[in-house]
Amino acid sequence: MDRKKKVAAMAAVIAHIKTDEDRQSCRENSGAPFPEGPVSVKTFSNAPNLWGLTGRQAMMQANTMMQLRMFK
């Protein structure tokens, strides 16, 4: 299990570095900033996402039940 975590972490770092290199090459080639403009503040709201929270709670509860070996 520990080896899988190491491999996943290394893959994430490599993907991050590759994305950063792509951004740098895009900036150098076009002379303009990265094509994806800045994220608008209005796209995020202060209201909590109730559907998302409910789904997350259900997943966490199911995970806890599996860890406590309730499904046998």
Rosetta constraint file for C-alpha pairs under 8 A:
AtomPair CA 1 CA 5 HARMONIC 6.59 0.50
AtomPair CA 2 CA 6 HARMONIC 6.43 0.50
AtomPair CA 3 CA 7 HARMONIC 6.22 0.50
AtomPair CA 4 CA 8 HARMONIC 6.12 0.50
AtomPair CA 5 CA 9 HARMONIC 6.11 0.50
AtomPair CA 6 CA 10 HARMONIC 6.17 0.50
AtomPair CA 7 CA 11 HARMONIC 6.12 0.50
AtomPair CA 8 CA 12 HARMONIC 6.20 0.50
AtomPair CA 9 CA 13 HARMONIC 6.30 0.50
AtomPair CA 10 CA 14 HARMONIC 6.17 0.50
AtomPair CA 11 CA 15 HARMONIC 6.10 0.50
AtomPair CA 12 CA 16 HARMONIC 6.15 0.50
AtomPair CA 13 CA 17 HARMONIC 6.18 0.50
AtomPair CA 14 CA 18 HARMONIC 6.09 0.50
AtomPair CA 15 CA 19 HARMONIC 6.13 0.50
AtomPair CA 16 CA 20 HARMONIC 6.21 0.50
AtomPair CA 17 CA 21 HARMONIC 6.16 0.50
AtomPair CA 18 CA 22 HARMONIC 6.18 0.50
AtomPair CA 19 CA 23 HARMONIC 6.29 0.50
AtomPair CA 20 CA 24 HARMONIC 6.25 0.50
AtomPair CA 21 CA 25 HARMONIC 6.17 0.50
AtomPair CA 22 CA 26 HARMONIC 6.10 0.50
AtomPair CA 23 CA 27 HARMONIC 6.21 0.50
AtomPair CA 23 CA 34 HARMONIC 6.33 0.50
AtomPair CA 24 CA 28 HARMONIC 6.21 0.50
AtomPair CA 25 CA 29 HARMONIC 6.06 0.50
AtomPair CA 26 CA 30 HARMONIC 6.09 0.50
AtomPair CA 26 CA 31 HARMONIC 7.99 0.50
AtomPair CA 26 CA 34 HARMONIC 6.60 0.50
AtomPair CA 27 CA 31 HARMONIC 5.40 0.50
AtomPair CA 27 CA 32 HARMONIC 5.75 0.50
AtomPair CA 27 CA 33 HARMONIC 5.56 0.50
AtomPair CA 27 CA 34 HARMONIC 5.97 0.50
AtomPair CA 28 CA 32 HARMONIC 7.95 0.50
AtomPair CA 39 CA 43 HARMONIC 7.55 0.50
AtomPair CA 40 CA 44 HARMONIC 7.86 0.50
AtomPair CA 48 CA 53 HARMONIC 7.98 0.50
AtomPair CA 49 CA 53 HARMONIC 6.20 0.50
AtomPair CA 50 CA 54 HARMONIC 6.06 0.50
AtomPair CA 51 CA 55 HARMONIC 6.24 0.50
AtomPair CA 52 CA 56 HARMONIC 6.15 0.50
AtomPair CA 53 CA 57 HARMONIC 6.09 0.50
AtomPair CA 54 CA 58 HARMONIC 6.22 0.50
AtomPair CA 55 CA 59 HARMONIC 6.26 0.50
AtomPair CA 56 CA 60 HARMONIC 6.19 0.50
AtomPair CA 57 CA 61 HARMONIC 6.07 0.50
AtomPair CA 58 CA 62 HARMONIC 6.15 0.50
AtomPair CA 59 CA 63 HARMONIC 6.15 0.50
AtomPair CA 60 CA 64 HARMONIC 6.18 0.50
AtomPair CA 61 CA 65 HARMONIC 6.22 0.50
AtomPair CA 62 CA 66 HARMONIC 6.26 0.50
AtomPair CA 63 CA 67 HARMONIC 6.23 0.50
AtomPair CA 64 CA 68 HARMONIC 6.18 0.50
AtomPair CA 65 CA 69 HARMONIC 6.20 0.50
AtomPair CA 65 CA 70 HARMONIC 5.51 0.50
AtomPair CA 65 CA 71 HARMONIC 7.34 0.50
AtomPair CA 66 CA 70 HARMONIC 6.05 0.50
AtomPair CA 66 CA 71 HARMONIC 6.43 0.50
